[in-house]
Amino acid sequence: MHILFSIGIFSALFLILYSIEWLIPALNGMLLKWHESAFLVGIPASVIGVAYVLTIRNPKNYTGFCGGILMALLLSVQFYLQGNIDLVFLQLLVFVPFMLSSLLRWRKLLLQPQKTDQPFVPEWLPRRLQWLSVLILLIVVLGDYALATLVIQQDAWDENILIKLMGGVMIASSTLANFILIYQKIDAWIWWGLYALSGIVLYVLIGNLFSVVLFVVFLVINGSAGIAWFRLRKQHTS
């Protein structure tokens, strides 16, 4: 059901963007890049990604991580075609293991005998771990900035500052989100929201209009999932 809903979202999105390109010929090829292999691989990855989020917004539905793993595998192909080898390793060596861990842990929690009649409710991380997450984010962003400056882009420290920072924020926030989801903490959706926001800024700077629209969709979907978890928590604690 979720995959059909996701297909519907993207079908409507492609129709709107196609109409814009038809009405404004100067934008032809700027919104929809059908000639690029990476773009074609990114389409099913995005569709499955939205369905994945819509599924795991239910804290008891661990099956969504099967879609998440497939999404990560497709994204690794997309990043390989784009020449982003560091992101290929991030998907394969970090995100896939994290999602597999989430799948196994969520399934274990769901199948184990309940000690009480109370349903499972997502919780927040303890305050000290929240601050630790922020510290980890800063360390990863600074480390990625140095890597981008010295190795990947080989430019000056004061060049492309915002682009490199947003790239680092995307990597750090998505890593934190994937890890925290293993333990079904609401904080994961805050990091997914930051991931979408930094993606919007990054692709505005790069000039990739389709990715800007795509990350706006991600922001809405991730935000709705975060609100659903927050309401579920509030409902059982009020």
C-alpha positions in Angstrom: 0.0 0.0 0.0 2.8 2.4 0.9 4.7 1.7 -2.3 1.6 2.4 -4.3 1.2 5.7 -2.4 4.9 6.5 -3.1 4.5 5.8 -6.8 1.5 8.1 -6.8 3.5 10.9 -5.2 6.3 10.6 -7.7 4.0 10.2 -10.7 2.3 13.4 -9.8 5.7 15.0 -9.2 7.1 13.9 -12.6 3.9 15.1 -14.3 4.2 18.6 -12.7 7.9 18.9 -13.6 7.3 17.7 -17.1 4.6 20.3 -17.5 6.9 23.0 -16.2 9.6 21.9 -18.8 7.0 21.9 -21.5 5.7 25.4 -20.6 9.3 26.8 -20.1 11.5 25.3 -22.8 14.6 26.9 -21.3 14.3 24.5 -18.4 14.2 21.4 -20.6 16.6 18.9 -19.2 17.2 20.8 -16.0 14.4 19.3 -14.0 14.2 15.8 -15.4 17.5 14.3 -16.6 16.2 11.1 -18.4 19.5 10.9 -20.3 21.5 10.3 -17.1 21.9 6.7 -15.8 22.3 8.0 -12.2 19.0 9.8 -12.5 17.2 6.7 -13.7 18.6 4.6 -10.8 17.7 7.4 -8.4 14.0 7.2 -9.3 13.3 3.7 -7.9 15.6 4.5 -4.9 13.5 7.6 -4.1 10.2 5.8 -4.6 11.3 3.0 -2.3 12.8 5.5 0.2 9.5 7.3 0.6 7.6 4.0 1.0 10.3 2.9 3.6 9.7 6.0 5.7 5.9 5.7 5.5 6.2 2.1 6.7 8.5 2.6 9.7 6.5 5.6 10.9 4.6 2.7 12.6 7.1 1.7 15.3 5.9 -1.9 15.1 6.3 -2.3 11.4 9.9 -3.6 11.0 9.3 -4.8 7.5 10.0 -1.3 6.2 13.7 -1.8 6.7 13.7 -4.4 3.9 12.8 -1.5 1.6 15.4 0.7 3.3 18.1 -1.8 2.6 17.0 -2.0 -1.1 17.0 1.8 -1.2 20.6 1.9 0.2 21.8 -0.6 -2.4 20.2 1.4 -5.2 21.7 4.7 -3.9 25.1 3.0 -3.8 24.7 2.4 -7.5 23.6 5.9 -8.1 26.5 7.4 -6.2 28.9 5.1 -8.1 27.6 6.4 -11.4 28.0 9.9 -10.1 31.6 9.2 -9.0 30.9 9.7 -5.3 32.8 6.7 -4.1 32.8 7.8 -0.5 29.0 7.8 -0.4 29.0 4.3 -2.0 31.0 3.0 1.0 28.7 5.0 3.4 25.6 3.3 2.0 27.1 -0.2 1.9 29.3 -0.3 5.1 27.2 2.0 7.4 23.6 2.4 6.3 22.9 -1.2 5.2 24.3 -2.7 8.5 22.3 -0.1 10.6 19.1 -0.9 8.8 19.7 -4.7 9.1 20.3 -4.1 12.9 17.0 -2.1 13.1 15.1 -4.9 11.2 16.4 -7.5 13.7 15.9 -5.5 16.8 12.5 -4.2 16.0 11.4 -7.7 15.1 12.7 -9.1 18.3 10.9 -6.4 20.3 7.6 -7.1 18.5 7.8 -10.9 18.9 9.0 -11.1 22.5 6.3 -11.7 25.2 4.9 -8.5 26.6 5.4 -8.1 30.3 2.6 -5.6 30.6 -0.5 -4.7 28.7 1.0 -1.3 27.7 1.8 -1.0 24.0 5.3 -0.1 22.9 5.8 3.7 22.7 8.8 5.4 21.1 10.9 7.5 23.5 13.4 10.3 23.4 17.1 9.8 24.0 18.4 10.7 27.4 19.6 14.3 27.5 23.3 13.4 27.8 23.0 11.2 24.7 21.3 14.1 22.8 24.2 16.3 23.5 26.6 13.5 22.6 24.8 13.3 19.2 25.3 17.0 18.6 29.0 16.6 19.4 29.3 13.7 17.0 27.5 15.7 14.3 30.0 18.5 14.7 33.0 16.2 14.6 31.8 14.4 11.5 31.0 17.7 9.7 34.4 19.1 10.5 36.1 15.8 9.5 34.2 15.7 6.2 35.0 19.3 5.5 38.7 18.6 5.9 38.3 15.5 3.7 36.4 17.4 1.0 39.0 20.2 1.0 42.2 18.1 1.0 41.2 15.1 -0.9 37.9 15.2 -2.8 37.7 18.8 -4.1 41.3 19.8 -3.4 40.4 23.4 -3.1 41.2 26.1 -0.4 39.7 26.0 3.1 37.7 29.2 2.3 36.3 28.0 -1.0 32.8 26.4 -1.4 32.4 26.6 2.4 28.6 26.2 2.5 28.5 23.4 -0.1 31.1 21.4 1.9 29.4 22.1 5.2 26.0 21.0 3.9 27.5 17.8 2.5 29.0 17.0 5.9 25.7 17.8 7.6 23.9 15.4 5.3 26.4 12.6 6.0 26.4 13.1 9.7 22.7 13.6 10.2 21.7 10.6 8.1 24.2 8.4 9.9 22.9 9.5 13.3 19.3 9.0 12.2 20.0 5.5 10.9 21.8 4.5 14.1 19.2 6.0 16.5 16.3 4.3 14.6 17.8 1.0 15.7 16.7 1.9 19.2 13.3 3.4 18.1 14.0 6.9 19.5 12.0 9.9 18.4 15.3 11.9 18.0 16.0 10.0 14.7 13.3 12.1 12.9 14.9 15.3 14.0 18.1 14.2 12.3 16.2 13.1 9.2 14.6 16.5 9.1 18.0 18.2 9.3 19.2 15.8 6.5 16.4 17.0 4.3 16.9 20.7 5.1 20.7 20.5 4.4 19.9 18.6 1.2 17.6 21.4 0.0 20.3 24.0 0.7 23.1 21.9 -0.9 21.1 21.3 -4.1 20.0 24.9 -4.3 23.7 25.9 -4.3 24.6 23.2 -6.8 21.7 24.2 -9.0 20.1 20.7 -9.2 16.4 21.7 -9.3 15.0 18.2 -9.3 16.9 17.2 -6.1 15.7 20.4 -4.5 12.1 19.3 -5.1 12.9 15.8 -4.1 14.3 16.8 -0.7 11.3 19.0 -0.1 9.3 15.8 -0.5 11.6 14.0 1.9 11.3 16.9 4.4 7.5 16.6 4.4 7.5 12.8 4.6 10.1 12.7 7.4 8.4 15.5 9.2 5.1 13.7 9.1 6.7 10.5 10.5 8.4 12.5 13.3 5.1 14.1 14.2 3.3 10.7 14.2 5.9 9.3 16.7 5.7 12.5 18.8 1.9 12.2 19.0 2.1 8.5 19.8 4.5 9.3 22.7 2.3 12.1 23.9 -0.9 10.0 23.7 0.5 7.4 26.0 2.2 9.7 28.5 -0.5 12.3 29.0 
